[in-house]
C-alpha cells in the first residue's frame, strides 16, 4: 500500500511541474502598428466663441455644429494631428501649412475633404460637414412694401424683407420655383445685408439674369426655412442714366453703358444718338440736317447688364444747356421722355419695348465730342 502511495505522489509531482511549465511559457505574437494618420482636433479660430469639430475616426467625419446666431461667412480653422510626423493635405493633394492653416471654407458649403498622410505614406480622408443649430421658433418672413395680389420686382432690382431672423448672418439662400415650368433656381437672389431690430430687415439683390415669370419662393436661413408669398419677376428697361459733365468721346471710341438698378438690356436691334433742336446748344456749325435724326452707333456686344457701342461720326465741340424731360412709365418707374442729347435703343420685337427708348443722356451742363 505504501508503494502505491509513493507512485501516486510521484505522478502528482510530475503533473504539477508540467502544469507550472505550461503556465510560465511565453508565446511571441507579432504586433501590427497602426498608421499615424488621424486628426486629433479641428477648431474654428474666427468665431465669437470656441467652435470645435466632433471627430469620428470610424466614419472619417469632422462634424461642426454652428449656432444660428453666429455671424460668420467663412470658417477659418486650425488642425491638430495625433502624430506631428504626419502631413495634412487638401482634397487635391496639396500640403497644408499647419501654421497658416487651410483655406477658409464658406459657411453652408458642401462637405470639404482633408487628407492625413502618415510618414509611411498611408492616407486617411476626412470630410468636414457643417450643421446649423437653428433658433427654436419658426422663421416668418414677408416682403417689405407688399400689398394685396402678387408682389412684383424687376430683374437687377432690389428686394427687401422683414421677419424674425434672430441673426445678422448672410448665410441664406432663396429657392425660386417657376409656377409654369416647375424649374428651381437658387442663384438669382443674393443677401446683401441684414440689420437687427424688433423685426430684422434683410436687403437682397435680384440678378440681372433672372427670368421673368411668377415664382413660389422659399428662404432657407441658418437652419430654418420660410415659404414666402409668390413673387413675380419682370423686366424693366434702363432708365435715368446720364454721363458726367467731364465725359468726352471721339468718333470710333467704345462706350460701355450699364443699366440703372432695376433695369436690364434686352436684345437691342439698333442704338443711336439724337440731338433735339431747341433742347440743347450744339457747337457752332452743327448741320441742321442732323437735328432730330438718328445718328447710328455700331453695337459691339450686349448683355443684360451691358451695352457696348462705337461712338459715331458727329461734329466736335461742346454740347451745352441740355434739357431733359421725364415721366412715370406704365410700370410706375420714372423714365426719360425727351432729351436734348439722348442715347436711344430700338429693341427686338419679341421684347415688346418697341423703338425710341432713351436709356441715357448727357450732363445738363455740357458734353464734349473730341
C-alpha positions, 0 to 999 in steps of 0.5 A: 500500500505504501508503494502505491502511495509513493507512485501516486505522489510521484505522478502528482509531482510530475503533473504539477511541474508540467502544469507550472511549465505550461503556465510560465511559457511565453508565446511571441505574437507579432504586433501590427502598428497602426498608421499615424494618420488621424486628426486629433482636433479641428477648431474654428479660430474666427468665431465669437466663441470656441467652435470645435469639430466632433471627430469620428475616426470610424466614419472619417467625419469632422462634424461642426455644429454652428449656432444660428446666431453666429455671424460668420461667412467663412470658417477659418480653422486650425488642425491638430494631428495625433502624430506631428510626423504626419502631413495634412493635405487638401482634397487635391493633394496639396500640403497644408501649412499647419501654421497658416492653416487651410483655406477658409471654407464658406459657411453652408458649403458642401462637405470639404475633404482633408487628407492625413498622410502618415510618414509611411505614406498611408492616407486617411480622408476626412470630410468636414460637414457643417450643421446649423443649430437653428433658433427654436421658433419658426422663421416668418418672413414677408416682403417689405412694401407688399400689398394685396395680389402678387408682389412684383420686382424687376430683374437687377432690382432690389428686394427687401424683407422683414421677419424674425431672423434672430441673426445678422448672418448672410448665410441664406439662400432663396429657392425660386420655383417657376409656377409654369415650368416647375424649374428651381433656381437658387442663384438669382437672389443674393443677401446683401445685408441684414440689420437687427431690430424688433423685426430684422430687415434683410436687403437682397439683390435680384440678378440681372439674369433672372427670368421673368415669370411668377415664382413660389419662393422659399428662404432657407436661413441658418437652419430654418426655412420660410415659404414666402408669398409668390413673387413675380419677376419682370423686366424693366428697361434702363432708365435715368442714366446720364454721363458726367459733365467731364465725359468726352468721346471721339468718333470710333471710341467704345462706350460701355453703358450699364443699366440703372438698378432695376433695369436690364438690356434686352436684345437691342436691334439698333442704338443711336444718338439724337440731338433735339433742336431747341433742347440743347446748344450744339457747337457752332456749325452743327448741320441742321440736317442732323437735328432730330435724326438718328445718328447710328452707333455700331453695337459691339456686344450686349448683355443684360447688364451691358451695352457696348457701342462705337461712338459715331461720326458727329461734329466736335465741340461742346454740347451745352444747356441740355434739357431733359424731360421725364415721366412715370412709365406704365410700370410706375418707374420714372423714365426719360421722355425727351432729351436734348442729347439722348442715347436711344435703343430700338429693341427686338420685337419679341421684347415688346419695348418697341423703338425710341427708348432713351436709356441715357443722356448727357450732363445738363451742363455740357458734353464734349465730342473730341 
